[in-house]
Amino acid sequence: MTHDKVGAHLHYSICKSLGIETTDKRHTHTHKSVCEQEDVRVLWKQAVYRDREVPANRPDIIIKKEIKQQHNNNNNNMGLIS
């Protein structure tokens, strides 16, 4: 199995387990550059930019989860997560 086929299989499995719309069969699944479900994003071969140069900056799969922070403003702890 080639590297891209392994990545495609992982992409399908990850999307399916997160509840992102997929086809019924793995071999007919086409991976989009960005797939989203609520607060999770699955990125396929997207460049990662850093403050310094990274030669291999395009991983096959990136999974990002948005974390919403809630602040407790009742007790003067500004900026602390409650």
Backbone torsions as a table, in degrees:
resi	resn	phi	psi	omega
1	MET	NA	132.0	-177.9
2	THR	-77.9	163.7	-179.7
3	HIS	-55.7	-46.9	-178.7
4	ASP	-65.2	-35.5	179.0
5	LYS	-69.0	-37.0	176.6
6	VAL	-64.7	-44.8	177.8
7	GLY	-61.1	-41.4	179.1
8	ALA	-64.6	-39.5	178.2
9	HIS	-65.1	-43.3	176.9
10	LEU	-62.6	-42.1	178.7
11	HIS	-58.8	-46.1	178.9
12	TYR	-60.8	-47.8	-177.4
13	SER	-64.2	-41.9	179.6
14	ILE	-64.6	-47.9	179.9
15	CYS	-60.8	-43.2	-178.8
16	LYS	-64.3	-42.7	-178.5
17	SER	-69.2	-26.5	178.6
18	LEU	-87.2	-3.5	179.8
19	GLY	84.1	14.8	176.9
20	ILE	-80.1	139.9	-176.0
21	GLU	-58.3	126.1	177.4
22	THR	-134.0	172.0	173.9
23	THR	-80.0	170.2	-179.8
24	ASP	-69.6	-29.9	-176.1
25	LYS	-120.7	141.5	-176.7
26	ARG	-59.7	-40.9	-174.7
27	HIS	-72.1	-12.9	176.6
28	THR	-101.3	-1.0	-179.2
29	HIS	-73.2	128.4	173.4
30	THR	-107.5	124.8	-176.9
31	HIS	-85.3	128.0	176.3
32	LYS	-86.2	160.2	178.4
33	SER	-62.8	-37.7	179.7
34	VAL	-135.8	124.9	173.8
35	CYS	-120.6	135.7	-176.3
36	GLU	-129.7	146.3	173.6
37	GLN	-147.8	111.7	-178.3
38	GLU	51.4	-106.6	-175.3
39	ASP	-106.1	15.6	-178.9
40	VAL	-120.3	136.3	175.4
41	ARG	-121.5	136.2	173.1
42	VAL	-112.8	118.0	-178.2
43	LEU	-105.9	136.6	-179.0
44	TRP	-113.3	115.1	176.8
45	LYS	51.4	52.9	177.2
46	GLN	-102.8	140.6	179.2
47	ALA	-70.0	143.1	177.0
48	VAL	-111.7	122.2	-179.0
49	TYR	-103.4	133.0	-178.7
50	ARG	-123.0	176.7	177.6
51	ASP	-76.2	-10.7	174.5
52	ARG	-131.0	161.5	-177.2
53	GLU	-72.2	132.3	176.4
54	VAL	-121.6	117.4	-175.4
55	PRO	-60.3	-42.5	-179.8
56	ALA	-103.6	81.0	-173.6
57	ASN	-103.9	18.6	-178.0
58	ARG	-130.0	78.2	178.5
59	PRO	-68.4	158.5	-179.8
60	ASP	-65.4	-48.5	-175.6
61	ILE	-132.8	133.8	171.9
62	ILE	-126.2	132.2	176.6
63	ILE	-114.3	121.0	-179.0
64	LYS	-118.1	132.6	175.5
65	LYS	-117.7	126.1	178.6
66	GLU	-80.4	126.8	178.9
67	ILE	-108.8	118.7	179.6
68	LYS	-91.8	125.2	-178.9
69	GLN	-95.2	136.9	176.4
70	GLN	-110.2	132.7	-179.3
71	HIS	-105.6	140.5	177.0
72	ASN	-100.0	103.9	-176.6
73	ASN	-93.2	4.6	-176.3
74	ASN	-78.2	-22.8	-173.3
75	ASN	-125.7	33.6	175.1
76	ASN	60.0	20.3	175.4
77	ASN	-94.4	62.2	-176.7
78	MET	-61.1	127.6	176.8
79	GLY	88.2	-8.2	178.0
80	LEU	-88.4	139.6	178.8
81	ILE	-80.2	129.6	-179.8
82	SER	-89.2	NA	NA
